[in-house]
């Protein structure tokens, strides 16, 4: 099984892969989806996928600056 580059802009990442990249539990991503939070996601049939760009955008939106 070949390892794919998770930051390939054309990649569609599974929930497990996205959780690994964000260093959070899979359950957290599932919870965010039900509450309308977290990174943008794509639904293909019954499968949920994330783009690397959506994960990067979400990380940047979480940036906090000291006042």
Secondary structure per residue as TSV (DSSP state, phi and psi in degrees):
chain	resnum	aa	ss	phi	psi
A	1	X	-	360.0	122.7
A	2	X	-	-82.6	138.6
A	3	X	-	-81.5	131.1
A	4	X	-	-98.8	152.3
A	5	X	-	-72.2	114.7
A	6	X	T	-68.2	-12.6
A	7	X	T	-102.0	10.7
A	8	X	-	-65.1	122.3
A	9	X	T	-59.8	-21.7
A	10	X	T	-90.9	-6.7
A	11	X	-	-70.1	144.4
A	12	X	E	-115.6	117.9
A	13	X	E	-95.5	143.3
A	14	X	-	-74.2	170.2
A	15	X	H	-60.8	-41.3
A	16	X	H	-61.1	-45.4
A	17	X	H	-65.0	-42.4
A	18	X	H	-63.2	-42.8
A	19	X	H	-62.2	-40.1
A	20	X	H	-63.0	-43.7
A	21	X	H	-66.3	-34.3
A	22	X	H	-86.8	-8.6
A	23	X	T	59.2	45.8
A	24	X	S	-133.0	160.8
A	25	X	-	-68.7	148.2
A	26	X	H	-56.3	-38.5
A	27	X	H	-59.4	-31.7
A	28	X	H	-66.5	-44.2
A	29	X	H	-61.7	-41.9
A	30	X	H	-62.2	-43.2
A	31	X	H	-62.1	-47.4
A	32	X	H	-57.8	-40.1
A	33	X	H	-62.6	-39.0
A	34	X	H	-72.2	-25.8
A	35	X	H	-99.0	-1.7
A	36	X	T	81.9	22.6
A	37	X	-	-117.1	-171.1
A	38	X	S	78.2	-170.4
A	39	X	S	-71.2	155.9
A	40	X	-	-62.7	146.7
A	41	X	-	-136.2	163.1
A	42	X	E	-119.1	136.4
A	43	X	E	-108.3	118.1
A	44	X	E	-116.7	102.8
A	45	X	T	64.0	-121.4
A	46	X	T	-103.6	10.1
A	47	X	E	-99.3	138.2
A	48	X	E	-103.6	133.9
A	49	X	E	-135.0	155.8
A	50	X	E	-125.3	145.4
A	51	X	E	-95.8	150.4
A	52	X	H	-56.8	-36.7
A	53	X	H	-62.4	-41.0
A	54	X	H	-64.0	-38.8
A	55	X	H	-67.7	-42.3
A	56	X	H	-63.1	-43.9
A	57	X	H	-60.7	-41.7
A	58	X	H	-65.2	-44.1
A	59	X	H	-58.8	-44.2
A	60	X	H	-64.4	-34.5
A	61	X	H	-71.1	-16.7
A	62	X	T	-91.0	-4.9
A	63	X	-	-61.9	133.4
A	64	X	-	-117.9	132.4
A	65	X	-	-109.2	138.6
A	66	X	-	-67.3	144.9
A	67	X	-	-93.6	360.0
